[in-house]
Amino acid sequence: MREEYQALVDEISTALGTPATLEDRDFTLIAFGAHVGGEGSPDAELDPVRTRSILQRRSTAAVREWFENFGIARAREPVRIPPDPAAGVRTGRLCLPVRQGGVVYGYVWLLDDGALDLRDPRLAGAQQAAHRIGALLAAEARTGAHAGELLRELLVGAAAERAEAAGALRATLGAAADGPLAMVAVHPWGNGEASAAVPKDLPGVSAHCVPGGEGTALAVLVRLRGRDGLEPAHAVGRRLSGHAAAGVSPVRGGLAETAATAWREARVA
C-alpha cells in the first residue's frame, strides 16, 4: 500500500510542479515527492521543517501544534500557510486535508511560493488525489483496528473466542501469520486507548493492542525476516519503550496459535 501512497504523492507533485509531502494526522511521514529545485523555485533554499520531517520520518510536537493553529484539522479545502523563518518554515505551504467520511486522516503538504491560485483547476485535481489517499488511509485504519481487536481476543478471550480469533487473525494477516514472528511487550503503557498512539511507520508491525486496562502493557506482533533474527522486534521495542520497559519473546512460527505463550514470554523478558 505504501507504493500507492507514493504514486499519488508523485501525481500531485507532477501536476502542480512543486514538492508534495504526505503525513498522517499524527504528523508521521508516509511519502514525499522528490523535486530538484533550481534558482527561484520554492525549494531552492532547503526548508528546515520539511528536511527534518523527511530525515526523521515525523514532525515534532511543536511543529504539529504550529501548523494545527491554522485550522487544518477542521479544514475541508486547501489551506494556505505563510512562511515563518523563526518557526523553521522558510517556505510557505499549501495544506490539502486528507479526509474520508468526515474524519481527517492526514495532510498533503505542498511547498508554496504564493503563485498558485486557490481556484486553479490543477489544485482541484490534487484535492481529488488527496481524497483517494484518504480512502486508502481509512481502509488501513479499519484493518489495523480489526487486527488489534483480534489480537486482544487471542490474548485475553475465553478458549472458544481465542480459537475463532486465531482463524480471523490468520485471514487478516495472510502469509505473515505463519511466521516467523515475535511478540513485544511494552510496560507500562498508559490506558486502554493508548494503543492508538503507536507510530504507523514501525516496520514489521502486524498488529498491536492493549490487552488490559490502565497501567498494563502494550502487545505488538512483529514480523521477522528469519527465524534467527529478533532485531526487528528489538528495534520496535526501542522505538516504543521511552521511559518504559520492553520485552521480546523468542521467535515463533504461526504465532496466531501460540500468542498467549509468546505474550507471557515477552512480559517477563
N, C-alpha and C positions, 0 to 999 in steps of 0.2 A: 504493500500500500504506500510505502514511502516514495516509491517511484512515481506513483500517481500524483502525490503532492508536488514532487519536484517538477513533473511535466506541466502542471497547472501554474506553478510559480514562474517557470520559464515562459509559458504562454503569456502571462501578464507582463513580464519584463520585456519581452519582444514586442508586444502590441503597443506598449507605452514608451519604450525606449529608455527606461530607467530601471535601476536595480530594484527588485522586489524581495522582501523577506517575509516568511510565514512563521508566526509564533502561535502557540496555543494560548488559551485565556490566562494561563499561569506564566506567560512570557517565556516558555521553553521553546527553543528553536526547533522547527520542523524541517524547513527547507529554505534555501536562498538562491536567488538568481545571480549568476556570475555576470559581471559587467566591467569592461575595461573603459575607464573614463579618460577622455582627452582634456585638453585645456578648455576650461569654460563649461565642462559638463558638471552635473550636480555632485558627482563623487570624485572630482579631480583632486580634492583635498579629503583625505580619509576622515570619516566621521567616527569619533571615538566610541559612541554608544553602539553604532552598528558593528564596528570592528570587534568590540568586546563581546557583543551578543553572538557573533559568528564563532569567535575563538573559544568562548566558554560555554557555548550552546544554550545560554539562557541570559536574561537580563536581571539586574539586581532589583531588590525590593524598592530602592529609591527611584530607579528608572521607571519601574512599573507604576509607582504612585504618581510620578511626574506626568506620564502620559495619560493615566486614568483621570487626572484632573481636567482633561479636555472633554470628558463625557463619552469616551469611546465605547465603554461597556454598555451604554444605553443607545448608542447611535445605530441607525439603520441605513444611513447614507454615508458616503465618504466624508471624512473629517480632515480639514487642513490644519496642520500644526506648525507654527512658525519656528524658526531656528532659535536656539538659546545656547550660545557657546559656553556660558557659565555652567550649564547642566550637561555639557558634553554633546549636545545636539547641534553640531556645526552646520548641518544642512536640514532644511525643513522636511516635513513628512506629509504624505497623504496616507491616511489610515482607512483601509477598506475593512469594515467589520465582517467577520465570518460568522454567519448566523444560520440556524436551522430550527424551525418550529418555535421561533421567538426566543431561542437561547443563543447566547454568544459563545462560540467555541474557540475563537481565536481572532487573529488580526493579520491582514496583509499590509506590510509597510512598504511604501514607495518613497525613495528619495525625491524631494520636490524642490525645484527652484522657483516655483510660483508661475511657471509659464503655462502649465496645463489648466485649461478652463474646466471648471467642475461640470459644465454642460457638454464637454467633449464626448462624442458618441463612443470613442475608444474606452473611456472610463466606465461607461455603462456596460460594455463588453467585459471589462476587467471585473466589475462587480458581479456579473453573471458567473465568471470563473470562481470568484470568492464564494458564491452560493454553492457551487459544486463542491468546493473544498469543505464547506460547512456540512454538506450531506455525508461526505466521507468521514469527517471527524465525529459526527453524531453516531454513525453506524459503528465506528471504532469504540466510542464510549459505551454504547449499548453492549457490544461484545465483551469489552473489558469488565463491565459491571456484572454481566451474567457469569463470566468465568470466575470472578471473585466470589459471587454468591455460591456457586457450585463448590469451590474450594473450601469455603467456610462450612458448608454442609458436610463435606467429606471429613473435615477435622472434628466437628462437634456434634454432628447429627446422630440420630439413632441408627442402629445397624441397617435396617431396611432403607432408610434415607441415604446412608452412605453408599450403598450399592447402586442406587438409582443415580446419585450424584456422580459416582465414578464413571458410569457409562455416558452421562451427559457431558462431563468434562472432557472425556476422551473424544467425543464427537465435536466438541467446540475447538479443542486444541489440534485435532488432526494428528499427523505423524509425530508432532512434538510430544504427545502424551506417552509415546513408547520409550522415551528417554534417549540418552542419559539425561538425568535431571538431578537437581538438589533443592533442598528447602533452606531458606534463610529465615531466621527469627531475629527481629529487632525489638528489644525490650528495654525500658517501657516505651509504649507508642501512644501517648495521648488517650484519645477516646475512640469510640466506635466509628466516628465519622472521619478520623484522621487518615484512613487509607486513601481518600480522595486526593491527598497531597503528595502521593508517590509520584515522582517525576516520570513523565511519559517517554523520556529519552533513554531510560535504562536498558542497555542491550540484554537480550535473552530472557526478559521477564515474561512469563506466560500467564500468570495470574497472581493476584495478591488480595489479602483480606485481613480484617482484624477479627479473630475468632471470638474474643470475649468482649468485656466492657472496658471501662476506663482503667488505665494503668496496665493493660495487658500488652501482648506483643503483636507485632505485625508479622504475618506469614507471607513469604514471597516464594513462588515457584519459579525456578530459573532453569532454562535450557542450557546444557553444557555442550562443548564441542566434541568431547570424547570421554570415555569412562575414567581416564586417568587425570583429567584436568578440572579442578574445582575453582580455578582462578576467576572465571566469570561470576560465580556465586559470591566469592570473597569480594570482588570488585563492587557488586551490588550492595553487599553488607557495608563496605566502607562508605559508599555514597549515601546510604540511608541512616547510618548509625548516629553521626553527630556526637552528642553527649551521651547517647545510649550505648548499649552493648549489642553486638551482632554475633549470632552463632550460625554455623553452616553444618548441615547434615552430610553424611557420606554420599557418594554418588549412588543414585538409584536408577533402575530401569523400570519403566512402566509405573511411574510414581503414583498414578491415579489409584492403584490398588494398595500402595504402601504409604500413603500420605500421612496417616496418623503416626506411624512409626518414625518417619522422617521428621515430622513436626516435633516429636518428643526429643529426637536426637539433636535437632537444631537448637532447641530451647536450653539444653544442658551443655551444649558445646562451648 
